[in-house]
Amino acid sequence: MKLDHERLKMITSGSEKQRYILGIDGLSRSGKTTLVNQLRIMLNEEGSEYHIFHIDDHIVERKRRYETGFAEWQEYFHLQWDVEWLVTHFYQKLMEVEQITLPFYDGYTDTHENRTIQLPVEGLIIIEGVFLQRKEWKHFFDKVVYLDCPRTTRFNRESPETKQNITKFRNRYWKAEDYYINHYHPVEKADMVITS
C-alpha cells in the first residue's frame, strides 16, 4: 500500500498548530505500520513535530492474557491491554502533559521497562493499533483512520510459520476481530477509511 502525498495530507489534515491525536486503526496485518511509516517520512520532510505510539508496545505480561479461564478471544480483546489503566495513565494525559512515562513491553523477557517520552507542545500524536475504536478509547481521538482489509489478504501476509497455527487464529484472533467489527462497527464510525 503506497499512498500519494495528497492522500497522506488528507490523513493529517486538521492537525495544524495544536496537539492533535490521530488514530490509525485496523486489524492485524492490515497495513497500519506501513501507513505510519509513510506518514513519518512525510512529516520529517515537512519538518513537522510529531510522536508515534504503537499500542502493542503496551500490552500486559503473558500470565494476564493467557490461560486466565476466559475464552481465548476474550483474553485477546479484553485482557491484552490494561484498558482502564491506559485511559488514566496514557490517553487522558496526552492533551495535558509535556512528557509521559509508560511501560514498554519486551516480548522476549515478558517484562516491562518504563520510558519517558517527550511530547510535542504543538504537533501530531499518532497512535497505531488494533481495536482503537473500543468505547473506552474512541473519544480521545481527534480523527481515526481505519484500514479495511479482507481477512484472507491479511492472513496471507503472515509468515509461513505463523500460518501453521490456524487454530489460534480461529479461537483467539478472528473471534475477537468479529466481536470488534460486529459491536463497534469500525468502518462506519471511522473518520476516514482506506482499503488496503
C-alpha angles and dihedrals in degrees: 000000000000118000124197122240093259092056091047089052089052089056093054097037114128094036099099119132099350140073102272126186115217121185122205103198129181143123124272115303093005093129102265096137091046091053093046090052090053090050090049092055092049094047091049091051090051094046090237123163114241146139128208125213124190109206091210088067087071105050120131127254119281098257089062095053107031130063092002096140093256124108112276094246090052090052090053097045101035106025107032088088130026089244098188094043089055090050092056102034102032118017098038091049098049094086096039112045137060093215134021132199117214137171112248116205122231110203094197095057098025089229139114132238120199115231129182115224124200109221124210112257089219118014149072126312112195120196116191125191152090126296094014092148094062111132095255094056110025098087093057093069125088089200135005124202114196122202108214113202131159117252093238091055092047093048091051088058091062120098117263090248093052093048091058091072096064092151089068090052092050097045102033116019106027096045090050090048091050090050091052094047095046097043103033103029094212095183093055096041101044118101091227132015125203120191108223 
